Amino acid sequence: MDHNVISFSGGKDSTAMLLLAIERDTPDLSVVFADTGNEHEQTYDYVRYIESATGVPIRWVKADFSRQIAGKREFVLTKWADKWGAPQEAIDRAAAALVPTGIPFLDLCIWKGRFPSTKVAFCSEELKRNPIIEQVQKPLLETGNVISWQGVRRNESLNRRFLTERELKTTAENGNEMWNYRPILDWTADDCFAMHKKHGIKHNPLYEQGMGRVGCMPCINARKDEINEIAKRFPEVIERIAEWEWSVRLASKHNAATFFASENMPAGTTPEQHYDNANIREIVKWSATARGGKQRDFLREMDGPVCSSIYGLCE
């Protein structure tokens, strides 16, 4: 028996993939949404809309880092002084901050003492892949093969260019297999939106508000203009990230953590100086500048149009 599991994010690709699975009358279909705690409320609403519009139940799962945070706190209290020569003040600060919040993204960063980055992108694996595997796919492997549907496209990145449509991921002790299946690997973004239109399904409204991706808000891979749109349209998101930066900073060894890493800091910059110059509010200021990041771009600072889709969805 094959269990088909669709990883659903609320974005254009996973929505198109779900519609394709429905179109094919795919048997034993499970749809799973991994809630990172860093999605926009409009994405949460969209997940509920898709469930209602398609009639296909969507299971929500969340990662839990309570155990890891407790282990990190114990390590801080018992090892930091001997291993790092950390002063008691720093030990007390970090230990007090190492408390689970119940927000997966924030708890992951508190545990790690840092935010993910484009070079060390541990977020997708920890917040999406692992909870889906542990909470959904592994139990299903006990009764049959698991086909993990992944809504990735070849033209999204160099890393995805050489992926194959089907790939054996693992074989369980009972002989059942888990396969990765990428049915829209050669599709374009236009193909995905065309699938929405074909089935009379609305796209996530964030695509008409300057967002190129609608997973985390913001995503660590957010473009400069995307950050600018978020700051103008959703200032509460910026305030939330500022609060998270402070929480993660307190839990970090270096007493410094920023959501977006800056690669333009001069040699010898201390972590505290990096925090002062690359915190989310400074990044927002930079997002309103022209190319080069020094002069203000007054066009960027103006209120944007009602629709500012990079996919031509405004017609």
N, C-alpha and C positions, 0 to 999 in steps of 0.2 A: 504494500500500500504506500502511495506517495502522499505526503502532506505538503501542500503548497503554502509557503509563508511569504507574505508581501510586507516589506519594510516601508511604511508610509510616513512621509514627513510633512505633508500638507503643501508640498511644492509641485511645480508643473510636471516634473519627470515622474515622480511616484504616483501622481494622480493619473497621468496618461497610462502608466503601467497597470494600475488597478483597473482602469477602464478596458484595457486590452485583455486582462485576465477574465473580466466579466464577459466581454465580447466572445471569448473562446469557451465560455461555460466551464471554466477550470474547476475540477472537483476538489473537495476537501480544502477549501480556501480559507486561510487565516490572515487577517490584516492587523498589523501591529504598529502602533505609534509610540515611539520612545520619547517621553516628555523630559527634556533636559532642564526645565525650569528657566530657560533663557529664550523661550519663544515669545513672540508678540501675541497679545490677546486675540488679534484678528486671525492668527494662524490656528489658535485653539478653536475659535469659532468655525473656522473653515473645516477643520477635522470633523467637527460635529455635523456640519452641513453635508459633507461628503457621505458620512454614514447615513444620514437621512435621505439624501438624494439617490444613493445607489441601493439602499436597503441592505448593505453588507455591514455587519457589526465590525467595529474597530476596537481592538483591545489596547488599553493604555498601560505602559510599563514604565517604571522609573528605577534608576540606579540608586543604591544606598551605600554611602561611604562611612557609616557610623563606626564600623569595626576598624577601618583604616585610620580614621581620625583618632579613635581611642588609642590605637597602637602608636601613632605619631606622638600623641601627647605623652605617653609613657616614655617614649624614646627621648623626647625633649627634657623631661624631668630627670631622667636617669643617665643620659649619655652626652647631652650637649656640653656640659661643663668639661668633662674629660676629653671628649672627642674634638670639640671645636674651641674649647677655652672660652665658651660663652659666659658673659657676666650674668649674675643672678637676675638682674633687671630684665635682660633679654629672655631668659628662661621663663620668668614669671609672665612676661608679656605674651609670649607665644603659647604657653600652656593655657592661659586664660582665653585665648582666641580660638583654641582647638576644640570647638564645640559644634556638633552638627546643627545645621539650620533646617534640614529637610528639603533644601533646594539643591537638586543634583549638581548643577553646574558650579554653584558656589561652594558646595561641600567638597567637590573634586579639587577645586583650586586651593581651598583651605588645607586639605590633606597634602597636596603637592607643594604648597607654599609658593605657588606661582600660577600664572595663567598659561594656557596653551598658546602656541605661536605657529606661524606658518612653517617653521623649521621643526618644531616639536609639537605636532598636532595630535596630542593624546586624547582630545575631547571626543571625537567621533567613536573611537574604539571603546572608551570607558562609558560614555553616556548613551550610545545607541547600539553599537554592535554587541557588546557584552551582555547588557540586560535582555536583549532579544534572544540571544543564544541561551543564556542561563534560564530565563523564565518561560520561554516558549519553545525554542527549537530542541533543546536537549530532552525535555519530557516527551516530545513527539517522536524523537529518535527511538524511544523504547518500543514503539509500535509500528514503525515503518521508516521509509526513507524520507528525508526532508529536502524539499526544493526551495532554496532561499532566493526569492525574486529580488533583484537589486536594480533600482532605477538610475543606473549610471549611463552616461553617453560618452562615446569615444572622443568627441571634439571638445569636451569640457576641460581636459588637461593633458599634459604630456604623459603623466603617470597612467592615464586610462587608455592611451592610444593603442597599447598592445594587449589589452585584456581580451579574453575569449568569451564567447557567449555562454558556454557551459564549462564548469570547472569543478572537479571533485575536491571538496574541502576536507572532509575527514570520514573515517569509517569507524563506527562504534564497535564496542566489544561484541555486541550481538550480531555484527555483520551488516547492520543497516548503515546507509550512506547519507551524507549531507552534501548537497551540490549547490554551488552558486549558479544562478541563472540570470542572465542580463539580456532580456528580450528587446530592449530599446537601445542597445549599444550603438547602433549606426543611425539612430534618429537624430534630427535637429531639434532645436527649441521650437521652431515653427511646426514641426511634425507633432510635437506634444500638445501645443495649443490647438492644432487642428483636431486632435483626438477629443479634446474637451468640447469643441464646437460640434463635432459629429454626434456626441451623446447628450448635447444640451446641458453640459456641466459648466458652471462658472469657474473661472480661475481665481486663485487667491488674490484678494483685492490689494495686497501689498505690492504686487507687480505693477500696479498703476500709480504707486507712490514712490517711485524711484528705486525700489529694491531689485537687485539682480538675483538674489537668493532669499528664501523666506524660511530658512531653518532658524538658527539662533539669531537674535537681534540684540546687539550686532553680532555678526560672525567675525572671527579673527581674520577672515579673508575679505572683509568688506572693502570696497573701493573707496577712494577719497570722496567722490561725489555722493556715494551711498551714505557715508558717515554724515556728510553735510545735510542730506535729506532727513536722516533720522533725527539730527539735532533740531531741525526746523519743525518737523512734523510731530515728533514724539520726544519732547524734552525730558519727560519723565523717565525715559529709557536711559538717557545720559546720567540723570541723577542716581538711578539704580546702579549703574556701572561704577559711578564715583563711590557709592557706599560699599560696593563689593571690593573695589580696589583697596579701600581702607581696611576692610575685614581680612583680606588676604595678606595685606602688608603686615598686619599685626601677627599673623601666624607664620610669617616667613623668617628664615634665618637672617636675611639681610635687612629686614625691616623696610622692604621696598618691593612693590609689585604693581605693574601696570597692565591693563587689558591689552593694549597695543604696544608691541615692542618697537622702539626706535633704533634704526641702524645708523643714525646720523650723529650720535653722540661722540665727542672727541675722546681720544685715548685717555685713560686715567679717570674717567667719569665714575664717581661713586654711585652705588645703588640709590642712595638718597637723592643725589643730584639727578639721576635718571628719572626717578619718580616725580620730582618737581617739574621736569621739563617734558615728560611724556605721559602724564596722567590724562585721563579721558577729556578733561576740560581743555587742556592744551592741544590735544589731538583735534578736538572740535574747532578750535581757533585755526589750526593748520588747514582743516578741511575747507575753510572759507577763503583760502588764499589761491592765487593764480599758480601756474606751473612754476616750480622752484621753491614754493612754500614760504616766500618772504613778503610779497606784496598782497594786500587784501584784494580779493576779487569781488567787486560790488555786485556783479550779476549773481554770484553764488549766494550773497547775503540777502538778496531780494526774496520775497515770498515766492515759492514756486507755483507753477500752474496746478490746477486741480488734478490733472493727470500728467505724470512724468515717467512714462514707461520706456525702458530701454529696449523693449520687445515690440514696439509699435502697436500697443494695445489701446491707444487713446482714440482711435477712430470710432 
